[in-house]
């Protein structure tokens, strides 16, 4: 019973699981290797794809494009 005193439970929900799988597979690194990175970029292409995947799976009520300023630097037709 002493072992249960040190037990810590965390809820990571489905987005945490998906983020962990993305990290374990190395998708971010693979995308960055294929597309390359630029020192002027604040966010790498791999991180953008990871955020897009998580956004699509979880934040359906508030997509990234609804964030303040998201479309400021995007070319929108």
Backbone as a chain_set.jsonl record, in Angstrom:
{"seq": "XXXXXXXXXXXXXXXXXXXXXXXXXXXXXXXXXXXXXXXXXXXXXXXXXXXXXXXXXXXXXXXXXXXXXXXXXXXXX", "coords": {"N": [[0.819, -1.196, 0.0], [2.104, 1.176, 0.474], [3.309, 1.893, -1.894], [1.315, 3.065, -3.393], [1.06, 5.606, -2.388], [2.965, 7.139, -3.621], [2.057, 7.268, -6.146], [1.22, 8.941, -9.084], [-1.239, 10.442, -11.003], [-2.045, 11.467, -14.226], [-4.013, 13.26, -16.532], [-4.084, 13.083, -19.927], [-5.639, 13.117, -22.131], [-6.944, 12.783, -25.54], [-5.511, 14.452, -27.29], [-3.018, 14.792, -26.131], [-2.054, 12.202, -26.299], [-1.92, 11.84, -29.086], [-0.067, 13.874, -29.69], [2.158, 12.837, -28.386], [2.581, 10.503, -29.885], [3.164, 11.625, -32.376], [5.589, 12.857, -31.705], [7.088, 10.586, -30.972], [7.217, 9.101, -33.346], [8.581, 10.896, -34.871], [7.743, 12.8, -36.696], [7.852, 15.607, -36.94], [10.608, 16.14, -37.198], [11.159, 14.707, -39.546], [9.636, 16.091, -41.465], [10.854, 18.61, -41.271], [13.421, 17.938, -42.188], [12.874, 17.239, -44.836], [11.674, 19.555, -45.935], [13.331, 21.558, -45.097], [14.713, 24.178, -43.028], [14.558, 27.637, -42.105], [16.591, 30.15, -40.772], [15.267, 32.516, -40.199], [12.7, 31.834, -39.658], [10.161, 31.623, -37.236], [8.666, 29.516, -36.353], [9.06, 26.137, -37.109], [8.464, 24.206, -40.155], [7.671, 21.579, -39.537], [6.646, 21.771, -36.918], [4.476, 23.388, -37.473], [2.87, 21.641, -38.966], [2.381, 19.681, -37.019], [0.919, 21.204, -35.158], [-1.263, 21.802, -36.773], [-2.406, 19.276, -37.178], [-3.118, 18.587, -34.509], [-4.84, 20.701, -34.002], [-6.874, 20.203, -35.844], [-7.911, 17.874, -34.782], [-8.853, 18.535, -32.295], [-9.581, 21.231, -31.538], [-12.029, 22.08, -32.75], [-14.079, 23.876, -32.453], [-12.779, 26.278, -32.388], [-10.871, 27.062, -34.737], [-7.418, 27.359, -35.888], [-7.286, 29.43, -37.746], [-9.118, 31.196, -36.781], [-7.919, 32.472, -34.759], [-6.738, 35.492, -33.336], [-5.076, 37.604, -35.508], [-3.993, 35.525, -37.027], [-4.363, 35.332, -39.816], [-3.089, 37.587, -40.723], [-0.591, 37.664, -42.047], [-0.988, 35.986, -44.137], [-1.609, 35.001, -47.489], [-4.648, 35.451, -48.8], [-7.196, 34.501, -50.925]], "CA": [[0.0, 0.0, 0.0], [2.996, 2.331, 0.479], [3.609, 2.266, -3.273], [0.237, 3.893, -3.905], [1.242, 6.982, -1.921], [3.826, 7.819, -4.585], [1.425, 7.175, -7.454], [0.733, 10.207, -9.624], [-2.083, 10.214, -12.17], [-2.205, 12.645, -15.073], [-4.927, 13.107, -17.654], [-3.503, 13.715, -21.114], [-6.67, 13.138, -23.162], [-6.537, 12.271, -26.846], [-4.52, 15.313, -27.943], [-1.717, 14.458, -25.553], [-1.641, 10.913, -26.863], [-1.533, 12.091, -30.483], [1.182, 14.65, -29.662], [3.214, 11.892, -28.017], [2.832, 9.623, -31.035], [3.858, 12.451, -33.372], [6.97, 13.007, -31.229], [7.76, 9.291, -30.994], [7.469, 8.739, -34.75], [9.549, 11.857, -35.395], [7.161, 13.464, -37.864], [8.346, 16.986, -37.018], [11.967, 16.099, -37.725], [11.108, 14.233, -40.938], [9.142, 17.21, -42.283], [11.902, 19.638, -41.294], [14.501, 17.466, -43.054], [12.416, 17.254, -46.225], [11.4, 20.92, -46.386], [14.377, 22.467, -44.662], [14.31, 25.257, -42.131], [15.182, 28.92, -42.362], [16.864, 30.805, -39.49], [14.329, 33.617, -39.98], [11.409, 31.284, -39.256], [9.907, 31.518, -35.796], [8.138, 28.168, -36.163], [9.491, 25.273, -38.203], [7.359, 23.572, -40.885], [7.228, 20.382, -38.814], [5.802, 22.207, -35.805], [3.229, 23.877, -38.062], [2.067, 20.46, -39.304], [1.942, 19.087, -35.747], [-0.139, 22.065, -34.63], [-2.421, 21.663, -37.649], [-3.011, 17.979, -36.864], [-3.767, 18.691, -33.199], [-5.954, 21.641, -34.143], [-7.951, 19.525, -36.554], [-8.493, 16.811, -33.963], [-9.344, 18.918, -30.989], [-10.13, 22.56, -31.35], [-12.925, 22.26, -33.881], [-14.9, 25.055, -32.214], [-11.967, 27.478, -32.591], [-9.73, 26.707, -35.572], [-6.277, 28.273, -35.859], [-7.56, 30.599, -38.572], [-9.968, 32.117, -36.026], [-7.081, 33.152, -33.773], [-6.456, 36.888, -33.658], [-3.83, 37.854, -36.216], [-3.492, 34.366, -37.751], [-4.37, 35.558, -41.263], [-2.456, 38.867, -41.048], [0.528, 37.507, -42.977], [-1.329, 34.949, -45.094], [-2.231, 35.421, -48.731], [-5.986, 34.878, -48.856], [-7.89, 34.901, -52.155]], "C": [[0.859, 1.253, 0.0], [3.32, 2.81, -0.934], [2.539, 3.19, -3.846], [0.357, 5.34, -3.459], [2.074, 7.794, -2.916], [3.247, 7.825, -5.996], [0.885, 8.538, -7.876], [-0.032, 9.919, -10.908], [-2.247, 11.523, -12.912], [-3.177, 12.312, -16.198], [-4.33, 13.826, -18.852], [-4.497, 13.776, -22.273], [-6.126, 12.714, -24.518], [-5.495, 13.15, -27.524], [-3.114, 15.058, -27.406], [-1.172, 13.155, -26.093], [-1.16, 11.101, -28.294], [-0.22, 12.867, -30.542], [2.36, 13.745, -29.321], [3.581, 10.961, -29.158], [3.581, 10.38, -32.126], [5.327, 12.604, -32.978], [7.743, 11.696, -31.334], [8.116, 8.858, -32.416], [8.518, 9.666, -35.365], [9.048, 12.609, -36.613], [7.711, 14.88, -38.043], [9.739, 17.014, -37.654], [11.995, 15.674, -39.189], [10.671, 15.375, -41.864], [10.202, 18.299, -42.387], [13.076, 19.228, -42.185], [14.115, 17.579, -44.527], [12.23, 18.677, -46.758], [12.524, 21.897, -46.073], [13.827, 23.535, -43.728], [15.105, 26.506, -42.477], [15.412, 29.597, -41.014], [15.909, 31.954, -39.175], [12.956, 33.136, -39.529], [11.312, 31.233, -37.738], [9.454, 30.106, -35.463], [8.539, 27.327, -37.367], [8.281, 24.647, -38.899], [6.808, 22.34, -40.162], [6.314, 20.719, -37.653], [4.461, 22.724, -36.319], [2.314, 22.696, -38.389], [1.545, 19.79, -38.039], [0.79, 19.895, -35.156], [-1.412, 21.937, -35.455], [-3.154, 20.351, -37.372], [-3.769, 18.064, -35.541], [-4.964, 19.624, -33.252], [-7.147, 20.961, -34.811], [-8.643, 18.46, -35.725], [-9.155, 17.312, -32.69], [-10.059, 20.235, -30.871], [-11.056, 22.923, -32.503], [-13.762, 23.523, -33.702], [-14.115, 26.353, -32.406], [-10.726, 27.114, -33.406], [-8.626, 27.758, -35.503], [-6.556, 29.549, -36.645], [-8.457, 31.611, -37.863], [-9.17, 32.867, -34.957], [-6.773, 34.565, -34.25], [-5.101, 37.007, -34.35], [-3.309, 36.695, -37.041], [-3.376, 34.623, -39.249], [-3.676, 36.862, -41.673], [-1.376, 38.738, -42.114], [0.276, 36.412, -44.01], [-1.953, 35.564, -46.344], [-3.565, 34.715, -48.835], [-6.693, 35.406, -50.091], [-9.34, 35.153, -51.836]], "O": [[0.392, 2.307, -0.434], [3.575, 3.995, -1.147], [2.84, 4.019, -4.705], [-0.202, 6.224, -4.108], [1.896, 9.007, -3.031], [3.873, 8.328, -6.928], [0.18, 9.202, -7.116], [0.471, 9.231, -11.797], [-2.548, 12.558, -12.317], [-3.156, 11.209, -16.745], [-4.096, 15.033, -18.805], [-4.225, 14.419, -23.287], [-4.962, 12.327, -24.624], [-4.664, 12.634, -28.271], [-2.138, 15.106, -28.155], [0.031, 13.019, -26.319], [-0.112, 10.58, -28.673], [0.648, 12.551, -31.356], [3.437, 13.876, -29.903], [4.756, 10.666, -29.372], [4.514, 9.851, -32.729], [6.212, 12.49, -33.827], [8.907, 11.686, -31.735], [9.193, 8.311, -32.653], [9.254, 9.268, -36.268], [9.838, 13.012, -37.467], [8.001, 15.302, -39.162], [10.007, 17.821, -38.544], [12.765, 16.217, -39.982], [11.27, 15.593, -42.917], [10.425, 18.851, -43.464], [13.663, 20.072, -42.863], [14.932, 17.969, -45.362], [12.589, 18.967, -47.899], [12.648, 22.939, -46.716], [12.618, 23.757, -43.659], [16.183, 26.433, -43.067], [14.503, 29.616, -40.184], [15.756, 32.328, -38.012], [12.138, 33.933, -39.07], [12.259, 30.85, -37.051], [9.811, 29.562, -34.418], [8.379, 27.754, -38.51], [7.201, 24.562, -38.315], [5.601, 22.096, -40.182], [5.317, 20.034, -37.424], [3.429, 22.523, -35.678], [1.115, 22.748, -38.118], [0.387, 19.375, -37.992], [-0.203, 19.325, -34.704], [-2.515, 21.96, -34.908], [-4.384, 20.322, -37.335], [-4.929, 17.659, -35.461], [-5.986, 19.366, -32.617], [-8.29, 21.131, -34.385], [-9.822, 18.172, -35.934], [-9.937, 16.59, -32.072], [-11.059, 20.334, -30.16], [-10.88, 23.954, -33.152], [-14.118, 24.173, -34.684], [-14.713, 27.416, -32.57], [-9.655, 26.885, -32.842], [-8.865, 28.9, -35.111], [-6.112, 30.629, -36.255], [-8.551, 32.76, -38.294], [-9.687, 33.787, -34.324], [-6.573, 34.794, -35.443], [-4.09, 36.551, -33.816], [-2.282, 36.839, -37.704], [-2.414, 34.19, -39.884], [-3.676, 37.208, -42.855], [-1.255, 39.598, -42.986], [1.204, 35.959, -44.68], [-2.723, 36.521, -46.264], [-3.605, 33.489, -48.949], [-6.783, 36.618, -50.288], [-10.116, 35.502, -52.726]]}, "num_chains": 1, "name": "protein.A"}
